Amino acid sequence: MLSSLKKLLSAEPVLDARQTEPGRNEPCPCGSGRKYKRCCQEGKRKR
């Protein structure tokens, strides 16, 4: 039991998708220099 507890405590936290995606008005992480809403977010909405 102690080893499984150590394993849980040493595991990396799971990130929620909302934490990794930038906000609409933030610069796009692709490096284009455009706002996220005008660059890569448009492709996600068309799905």
Phi and psi in degrees as GROMACS dihedral restraints (atoms count N, CA, C in turn):
[ dihedral_restraints ]
;  ai    aj    ak    al  type     phi  dphi    fc
    3     4     5     6     1   -65.1    20    10
    4     5     6     7     1   -37.5    20    10
    6     7     8     9     1   -68.1    20    10
    7     8     9    10     1   -36.2    20    10
    9    10    11    12     1   -70.3    20    10
   10    11    12    13     1   -32.0    20    10
   12    13    14    15     1   -68.4    20    10
   13    14    15    16     1   -41.3    20    10
   15    16    17    18     1   -62.6    20    10
   16    17    18    19     1   -39.0    20    10
   18    19    20    21     1   -63.2    20    10
   19    20    21    22     1   -42.3    20    10
   21    22    23    24     1   -66.0    20    10
   22    23    24    25     1   -40.1    20    10
   24    25    26    27     1   -72.1    20    10
   25    26    27    28     1   -28.5    20    10
   27    28    29    30     1   -88.4    20    10
   28    29    30    31     1    -9.5    20    10
   30    31    32    33     1   -69.7    20    10
   31    32    33    34     1   148.1    20    10
   33    34    35    36     1   -74.2    20    10
   34    35    36    37     1   143.9    20    10
   36    37    38    39     1   -67.7    20    10
   37    38    39    40     1   146.7    20    10
   39    40    41    42     1   -86.2    20    10
   40    41    42    43     1   126.1    20    10
   42    43    44    45     1   -87.8    20    10
   43    44    45    46     1   138.4    20    10
   45    46    47    48     1   -78.0    20    10
   46    47    48    49     1   148.0    20    10
   48    49    50    51     1   -59.9    20    10
   49    50    51    52     1   -32.4    20    10
   51    52    53    54     1   -66.7    20    10
   52    53    54    55     1   -26.9    20    10
   54    55    56    57     1   -78.5    20    10
   55    56    57    58     1   -26.5    20    10
   57    58    59    60     1   -92.6    20    10
   58    59    60    61     1   -22.9    20    10
   60    61    62    63     1   -85.3    20    10
   61    62    63    64     1   131.7    20    10
   63    64    65    66     1   -70.9    20    10
   64    65    66    67     1   160.8    20    10
   66    67    68    69     1   -70.3    20    10
   67    68    69    70     1   163.3    20    10
   69    70    71    72     1   -56.3    20    10
   70    71    72    73     1   -41.4    20    10
   72    73    74    75     1   -94.9    20    10
   73    74    75    76     1     6.4    20    10
   75    76    77    78     1   -84.8    20    10
   76    77    78    79     1   157.6    20    10
   78    79    80    81     1   -62.0    20    10
   79    80    81    82     1   145.6    20    10
   81    82    83    84     1   -69.9    20    10
   82    83    84    85     1   136.5    20    10
   84    85    86    87     1   -71.7    20    10
   85    86    87    88     1    -8.8    20    10
   87    88    89    90     1   -74.9    20    10
   88    89    90    91     1   -13.9    20    10
   90    91    92    93     1    93.5    20    10
   91    92    93    94     1    10.4    20    10
   93    94    95    96     1   -73.7    20    10
   94    95    96    97     1   -21.6    20    10
   96    97    98    99     1    91.0    20    10
   97    98    99   100     1    -6.8    20    10
   99   100   101   102     1   -88.0    20    10
  100   101   102   103     1   164.5    20    10
  102   103   104   105     1   -69.8    20    10
  103   104   105   106     1   151.0    20    10
  105   106   107   108     1   -58.7    20    10
  106   107   108   109     1   -38.0    20    10
  108   109   110   111     1   -68.4    20    10
  109   110   111   112     1   -23.8    20    10
  111   112   113   114     1   -97.9    20    10
  112   113   114   115     1    -1.7    20    10
  114   115   116   117     1  -120.3    20    10
  115   116   117   118     1   -94.6    20    10
  117   118   119   120     1   -81.0    20    10
  118   119   120   121     1   -22.1    20    10
  120   121   122   123     1   -69.7    20    10
  121   122   123   124     1   -29.7    20    10
  123   124   125   126     1   -61.4    20    10
  124   125   126   127     1   -38.4    20    10
  126   127   128   129     1   -67.8    20    10
  127   128   129   130     1   -31.2    20    10
  129   130   131   132     1   -72.9    20    10
  130   131   132   133     1   -32.0    20    10
  132   133   134   135     1   -74.6    20    10
  133   134   135   136     1   -25.7    20    10
  135   136   137   138     1   -75.0    20    10
  136   137   138   139     1   -10.3    20    10
